[in-house]
C-alpha cells in the first residue's frame, strides 16, 4: 500500500472516530440535562427503553473506537492492510468497506466457520 492510500485510510478512520465522539457527546449532554419525568407510565417506559437502546449503542461505539485506534496504531507501525493471520495484504475493497479489518476476507470467513463449528459442539 502506498503513502497516499495510507493517508486516505488514516483520514477515514480519524473522521469516523470524531463522528462517533461527537454523537456520544450529544448523548452525554442529554443525560446531564436530567432524567425525563414522563407523567404517563407508558410514555415513561417508552423513554426508558429508548435510553437503554441509546446506551447500548454507545457501548458498541466505545468498542468500535478501540478498534479504530488499533487500526491507526497499525498504520503508524506499518502493519495496516496486512492480515494478522496469514500476513497477506488485505484487499483495498475490503478496507474501504471495513477500514478496521484485520483479516483478509478468506481468513475472516475461515475464522467465522470455525467459530460456528465450535459453538455447535
Secondary structure, 3 states (H helix, E strand, C coil): CCHHHHHHHHHHHHHHHHHHHHHHHHHHHHHHCCCCCCCCHHHHHHHHHHHHHHHHHHHHHHHHHHHHHHHHHHHHHCCCCECCCCCCECCHHHHHHCCCCCCCHHHHHHHHHHHHHHHHC
